[in-house]
Amino acid sequence: MKALASLNLVIVFCGIAISNPFMLINAPSSIPAIVLANPKTPVYDVPSDTVKKIVLWDCSSDTVCSYSWDSQSHSWINYEENICIYNPKGMITEYMLNRWDKTKAVWINSLKSTYYYYANDSIRLIIEQYRDSTSNNWVNSWKYDYTYSQYGDYREMISQKWDTQSNSWINVQRETYTYDKDFKKSELRQQDWDLTSHQWLAKCRETCKFDLYGNLVRQLVQIWDSDSHALVDDACYKKTYDGNGNLIEMRTQVFDPGSNSLVNFSKSRYNYQNGNKIVNELARSWNARSKEWEVWYSDNYTYSQDVVELVRQEWDKNKQIWRNTGRVVSTYDKNLNKTGDLKQIWDPRNQAWVNISKKNWKYDNNNNQTGYLYQVWNTESSNWVSIFKNIQKK
């Protein structure tokens, strides 16, 4: 279901993606996380940093203007201008970010990315530059090189940073991918460049295992330990699926320095209706003292035409009752494009939901996103206050 897939946030760490919309709230602090929350973000078989950069539109060029709300003048003021240029195949070839100079009332060039492709349209090279305010010239900043196997599988990405002293590119990080016989990603290795030894040094490794149906059943994350000079376990994720390929259980283990081993952290059970529509996630956390699983929280989904409501409840161990904590109400148009997100928290004193923020998206007839508005709730005036908006201009 496209609407349900759009509801969940995508969290990526060390190449691992998790679709729990509240995972960041309770994630171990040792795990770095990046949230990709654009409901129209396309999916590519390339690294996450490239996915964040590429957004395809059905035209040769686009300008997306961002505005911030000025509470003094009670008006929208220019903030950022994002310009994308595409080739005839619809592949982005240049992205430019301009920022608004309030004093001069003009757009000032800030950043630029140039994209290069192989003959088969796979991304080959991305060069990022920034505008030097003194010389007014574009200066190299970052470079990303991508290589593939003879079968077209993404194999390696090397990131380099421009060194202004030597006027040359300096290695920073390398990602190497390995695939199994079914072309599923079985391993990701991350390495950092050591400026002293001029060698790639291990940083992180992720290994994946799949079942006979291609479902990911185990992810093991390891990080480099400078004391033992070896990769050591950091986190492990085990997943179980039903006959429809739906995830029905996920167990998370994290590294415990005390026992020098992976220990239980959390597990979630998922329930579905009509085959693949999720209706509930029940999460439990591991109590290391009692050696037992304890009820943690429950996410409950309800569906009504083009509306999906997610309510989170947390278990009160003392009173043995469920307590509302948060709610997200998402709306969709007839083409299953997300048009709105309303976030609320529970007020236990008044026993009512309280508004926090809301986001709204607009699309053209080709389902391209043309507008975005972010607002927050003002409890004193009891109204919505605009904060930020985007408008696409062709």
C-alpha positions in Angstrom: 0.0 0.0 0.0 1.6 3.2 -1.2 -0.1 5.4 1.4 1.2 3.3 4.3 4.7 3.3 2.9 4.6 7.0 2.7 3.5 7.3 6.3 6.7 5.8 7.8 9.9 7.7 8.1 13.0 6.0 6.7 15.9 5.9 9.0 19.4 5.0 7.7 22.4 4.2 9.7 25.5 2.4 8.4 23.5 1.6 5.3 20.6 0.1 7.3 17.0 1.4 6.7 14.3 1.0 9.3 10.7 2.1 8.7 9.5 2.5 12.3 8.1 6.1 12.4 9.1 6.6 16.1 12.4 4.7 16.1 14.5 7.8 16.6 12.8 8.5 19.9 14.1 5.4 21.5 17.1 4.5 19.4 20.4 3.9 21.2 22.5 7.0 21.3 25.5 5.1 19.8 23.6 4.7 16.5 23.9 7.7 14.2 20.7 8.3 12.3 19.6 10.2 9.2 15.9 10.9 8.6 14.6 11.0 5.1 11.1 12.4 5.5 10.2 13.5 2.0 7.0 11.5 1.1 7.9 11.7 -2.7 11.6 10.7 -2.4 12.4 8.3 -5.3 14.1 5.1 -4.7 17.4 4.2 -6.4 19.9 1.4 -6.1 22.5 3.9 -5.1 23.7 5.2 -1.8 21.4 7.2 0.5 23.3 10.4 0.1 22.6 10.3 -3.6 18.9 9.5 -3.0 18.7 12.7 -0.9 20.2 14.8 -3.8 18.2 13.5 -6.7 14.5 14.4 -7.2 13.1 13.9 -10.7 10.5 16.2 -12.1 8.8 16.0 -15.5 10.6 19.0 -17.1 14.0 20.2 -18.2 14.6 22.5 -15.2 12.9 23.5 -11.9 13.2 26.2 -9.4 11.9 25.6 -5.9 11.7 28.7 -3.7 11.7 28.5 0.1 10.1 31.2 2.2 10.2 31.8 6.0 7.5 33.6 7.9 8.4 37.1 9.3 6.4 37.6 12.5 7.2 41.3 12.5 6.0 42.2 9.0 3.5 39.3 9.0 4.6 38.3 5.5 6.6 35.6 3.7 10.2 36.5 2.9 12.6 34.8 0.6 14.8 32.2 2.2 16.3 29.8 -0.3 16.1 29.1 -4.0 16.8 25.6 -5.3 17.4 25.2 -9.0 17.7 21.9 -10.8 18.6 21.3 -14.4 17.9 17.9 -16.2 19.0 16.3 -19.4 16.6 15.0 -22.0 16.4 11.7 -20.2 15.2 13.4 -17.0 18.4 12.8 -15.1 19.5 15.7 -13.0 22.8 17.4 -14.3 23.1 20.4 -12.0 21.7 21.5 -8.7 22.2 25.0 -7.4 21.3 26.5 -4.0 20.9 30.3 -3.7 20.3 32.1 -0.4 18.5 35.4 -0.1 20.5 38.5 1.0 18.1 40.6 3.0 20.3 43.7 2.9 20.9 43.7 -0.9 17.5 42.1 -1.7 19.1 39.7 -4.2 19.8 36.0 -4.5 23.3 35.0 -3.7 24.9 31.8 -5.1 25.8 29.4 -2.3 26.2 25.8 -3.4 26.3 23.9 -6.6 26.4 20.1 -7.4 27.2 18.8 -10.9 26.2 15.2 -11.9 27.8 12.9 -14.4 26.6 9.5 -15.6 27.8 6.4 -17.3 26.4 5.4 -20.7 23.7 3.2 -19.0 22.5 6.3 -17.0 24.0 5.1 -13.7 25.4 7.9 -11.6 29.2 8.1 -12.0 30.4 11.3 -10.4 29.0 14.1 -8.2 31.1 17.3 -7.7 30.0 19.8 -5.0 31.2 23.4 -5.0 30.6 26.5 -3.0 30.6 30.1 -4.0 33.6 32.1 -2.5 32.3 35.5 -1.4 35.6 37.2 -1.9 36.6 36.0 -5.4 33.0 35.3 -6.5 34.3 32.0 -8.0 33.0 28.5 -7.6 35.4 26.5 -5.3 35.5 22.7 -5.1 34.2 21.2 -1.9 33.3 17.5 -2.2 33.5 14.8 -4.8 31.7 11.4 -4.9 32.9 8.7 -7.3 30.6 5.6 -8.0 31.6 2.4 -9.6 29.6 -0.7 -10.6 30.2 -4.3 -11.5 29.8 -5.7 -15.0 26.3 -6.6 -14.1 25.4 -3.1 -13.1 25.4 -3.6 -9.4 26.5 -0.7 -7.3 29.9 -1.6 -5.8 31.9 1.3 -4.5 31.6 5.0 -3.5 34.7 7.1 -2.7 34.2 10.5 -1.2 36.9 13.1 -1.4 37.3 16.6 0.0 39.1 19.5 -1.8 42.3 20.6 -0.1 42.8 24.3 -0.7 46.5 24.2 0.2 47.5 21.5 -2.3 44.7 22.3 -4.7 43.9 18.6 -5.0 41.3 16.0 -3.9 41.9 14.2 -0.6 40.3 10.8 0.2 37.9 10.9 3.0 35.7 7.8 3.0 35.0 4.6 1.0 32.0 2.4 0.9 32.2 -1.1 -0.6 29.2 -3.3 -1.4 29.1 -7.1 -1.8 26.2 -9.1 -3.1 25.0 -12.7 -2.8 24.2 -15.1 -5.6 20.7 -13.5 -5.8 22.2 -10.0 -6.2 21.0 -9.1 -2.7 23.3 -6.8 -0.7 25.2 -9.1 1.7 27.9 -6.7 3.0 28.7 -3.1 3.3 32.1 -1.9 4.4 32.9 1.7 5.4 36.5 2.9 5.6 38.1 6.2 6.5 41.3 7.5 4.8 44.3 7.9 7.1 46.3 10.9 6.2 49.4 9.6 8.0 49.7 6.1 6.6 47.8 6.9 3.4 45.7 3.8 3.8 42.0 3.0 4.1 41.2 2.0 7.7 38.1 0.1 8.7 35.3 2.0 10.2 32.1 0.0 10.0 30.7 -3.2 8.5 27.2 -4.3 7.9 26.4 -7.9 6.9 22.9 -9.0 5.8 21.3 -12.4 5.4 18.1 -13.2 3.5 15.7 -16.1 3.5 14.7 -18.2 0.4 12.0 -15.6 -0.5 14.5 -12.6 -0.5 13.4 -11.2 2.8 16.1 -9.6 5.0 16.2 -11.8 8.2 19.4 -10.6 9.9 21.5 -7.4 9.9 24.7 -7.2 11.9 26.5 -3.9 12.4 30.1 -3.9 13.5 32.4 -0.9 14.2 36.1 -0.6 14.4 37.6 -0.9 17.9 40.9 0.9 18.2 41.9 -1.0 21.3 41.6 -4.5 19.9 42.3 -3.3 16.3 39.3 -5.3 15.1 35.7 -4.9 14.0 33.4 -5.6 17.0 29.7 -6.1 17.2 27.7 -3.0 17.7 24.0 -3.9 16.9 22.1 -6.8 15.5 18.6 -6.9 13.9 16.6 -10.1 13.4 13.4 -10.2 11.4 10.6 -12.7 10.8 8.0 -12.6 8.1 4.6 -14.1 7.4 3.5 -15.9 4.2 2.6 -12.6 2.6 6.1 -11.2 3.1 5.0 -8.9 5.9 7.4 -8.2 8.8 5.8 -9.8 11.9 8.7 -9.5 14.3 11.9 -7.6 14.7 14.4 -8.1 17.5 17.1 -5.6 18.3 20.3 -6.3 20.2 23.0 -3.8 21.1 26.5 -4.1 22.4 27.0 -4.2 26.2 30.5 -3.1 27.3 30.0 -4.8 30.7 29.5 -8.3 29.2 31.4 -7.5 26.0 28.6 -9.0 24.0 25.4 -8.3 22.2 22.4 -8.2 24.6 18.7 -7.8 24.1 17.4 -4.3 23.6 13.9 -4.4 22.1 11.5 -6.5 20.1 8.4 -5.6 18.1 5.4 -7.7 16.9 3.4 -6.5 13.9 -0.2 -7.3 13.1 -2.0 -6.9 9.7 -5.4 -7.0 8.2 -6.5 -7.7 4.6 -3.2 -9.3 3.9 -0.7 -6.5 4.1 -2.3 -3.5 5.9 -0.5 -2.9 9.2 -2.9 -2.2 12.2 -0.6 -2.6 15.2 2.9 -2.7 16.4 3.5 -3.9 20.0 7.0 -3.2 21.3 8.8 -4.6 24.3 12.0 -3.6 25.9 14.5 -6.0 27.7 14.9 -5.7 31.5 18.5 -6.7 32.1 17.9 -7.1 35.9 14.8 -9.3 35.7 15.9 -10.9 32.5 12.4 -10.4 31.1 10.6 -8.6 28.2 8.5 -5.7 29.4 5.8 -4.0 27.5 7.0 -0.7 26.1 4.7 1.0 23.6 2.0 0.2 21.1 1.4 1.9 17.7 -2.1 1.5 16.4 -3.2 2.3 12.8 -6.7 3.1 11.6 -7.8 3.8 8.0 -10.7 5.8 6.7 -10.8 6.5 3.0 -7.8 8.7 2.3 -6.8 9.2 6.0 -4.4 7.1 8.0 -4.2 7.7 11.8 -1.3 6.5 13.9 -1.7 6.6 17.7 1.1 5.8 20.0 0.5 4.5 23.6 3.0 3.7 26.2 2.6 1.2 29.0 2.3 2.5 32.6 4.0 -0.2 34.6 2.9 1.2 37.9 -0.8 1.5 37.1 -0.8 -1.3 34.5 -2.7 0.8 31.9 -2.0 2.2 28.5 -1.4 6.0 28.2 -1.8 8.0 25.0 1.4 9.9 24.1 1.3 10.9 20.4 -0.8 10.9 17.3 -0.1 11.5 13.6 -3.0 11.9 11.2 -1.9 11.7 7.5 -4.1 12.5 4.5 -3.7 11.4 0.9 -5.2 12.5 -2.4 -6.8 10.1 -5.0 -3.4 9.3 -6.4 -2.1 8.3 -2.9 0.2 11.4 -2.7 0.6 12.5 0.9 -1.2 15.9 1.3 -1.0 16.4 5.0 0.6 15.4 8.3 -1.0 16.5 11.6 1.1 15.8 14.8 -0.4 15.9 18.2 0.5 15.0 21.8 -1.8 13.8 24.6 -2.7 16.2 27.4 -3.4 14.0 30.4 -4.8 16.8 32.5 -7.5 17.7 30.0 -7.7 14.3 28.5 -7.5 15.7 25.0 -5.1 15.8 22.0 -3.1 19.0 21.6 -1.8 20.2 18.3 2.0 20.4 17.8 2.7 20.9 14.1 1.3 20.2 10.6 2.7 19.8 7.1 0.9 20.1 3.8 1.9 19.2 0.3 0.5 20.1 -3.1 1.0 18.4 -6.4 0.3 19.0 -10.1 -1.6 16.8 -12.5 1.5 14.7 -13.0 1.9 14.0 -9.3 5.0 16.2 -9.0 5.2 18.1 -5.7 4.6 21.8 -6.3 4.2 23.2 -2.8 5.0 22.5 0.9 3.9 24.3 4.0 5.1 23.8 7.6 3.2 25.3 10.5 3.3 25.0 14.3 0.5 25.4 16.9 0.6 28.5 19.1 -1.0 27.5 22.4 -1.4 31.1 23.6 -3.4 32.4 20.6 -4.8 28.9 19.7 -4.0 29.2 16.0 -1.5 27.9 13.4 1.6 29.9 12.9 3.3 29.5 9.5 7.1 28.8 9.7 8.3 27.6 6.3 7.0 26.9 2.8 8.3 25.8 -0.6 6.9 26.7 -4.0 8.0 25.0 -7.2 8.4 27.4 -10.2 9.0 26.1 -13.7 
